Every structure is written in structure tokens, then in C-alpha cells.
Amino acid sequence: MSAIANEPPSPPPDPKKDPSRKPPTLAARPEEIPLVLTALPQWIRWRWDWNAAKSYWTKVPVGARSARNASTTDPKTWGEFADVVSRLNRDEVDGLGFVFTAADPFCGIDLDACRDLETGSVTDEALDLIALLDGYAELSVTGTGVHVIVRASLGDLTGRKSGLVEVYDRGRYFTMTGRRINARGDLL
């Protein structure tokens, strides 16, 4: 009789590539988002949406006051922070978002795949950027990335993505969690 080798168990399916379940999502802590941002009427909601063509979950912007999709270039689809927060449990939304515009003084830096979910450790490269930028830093909705918001403008340049870093100052939105971190990567 010959022994049958045990195969290692297969890893669990990646929720971002499983149309039957949404990715794990951190609940927002609206009270932790800075007043300088919440005072602006540039707030929307968002929901996870399965993109069948790409076999991937995407974050779709949802209007502040309706279940319709929002636009990052149409202020009529945005709203006041308090209104958006009060509607978080309506229309099957998954969170809240902040829209960057040319009229506000803010720029957002999105650092993807820089935090280990199990240990909570943030990569040295991301920590260096967080310290250098010295802005408002929070965990992304999946907990695997970090968003940093600073007072800055890209001027005539457009936002861009380079590797795991994205930078935008208009025509885009960031999902917001209010789960603040410091330059050491510690949750506040």
C-alpha cells in the first residue's frame, strides 16, 4: 500500500475576486474625521459593486441624498457631512467619501497594499511617506492601505497612479474611515 501525500490546504478565496461576497470593510468613525474636511460640502457615500468584466469589486460613488451614483465632477450629487453620515444606513451603501476639487486646498495620497491586516504593521516605505507628508492619515476601508490628506495642489498636473501610490487633488474621491494613524503606523 502506498501513502498518499497530503496536499496543503488551498488558501481561502480572495474576497476581492469573489462575486458572492463583498470585501471586508472597516466601519467609518465619522467623529474622527477632521473638521477642516467635514466643514466642506463635498461628501458622498459609496458602495461595493462587482465588476464582472474585470472580476473585481469596485467602490462606486453614491449620491449624498439619493441611491443614484454620484459624480466626482457634479457638486449636485454631493452633500454636507452631517447629511451623508445620517444616510449611511440607507440605500445599501458601505461608507462615506470625500470628493477632491480644484476649489479646495487638499490633495489626497493613496498608499495601497502597505499594511498587514494580521499584524497591523505598515511598510517602512509607507511610514516614511506618512512622516514626510505630515498630513491627516487614516486606514483605507479594507485596512490594507493608508490615505493621507495634505494641503497641496498639483497645479496644472493631473492626478496619477504610479505603482501602489495614487495622488489626486480634483475629480476623484477617497473613501473615508476616520481610523486615524500616526507616522509610526499606530492607530490613534
Protein Blocks (a to p, Z undefined) as FASTA:
>chain_A
ZZdddddddddddfklcckbccddddddfklpcfklmmpccbccddddddfklopacddd
ddfkbcbdcdfkbmklgccfklmmmmmmgghiabdcddddfkbccdcdddehkbcfklop
acfklmmmmmmnopaddddfkopaccddddddehjaccddehjaccdfehiacddehiac
dfkopaZZ
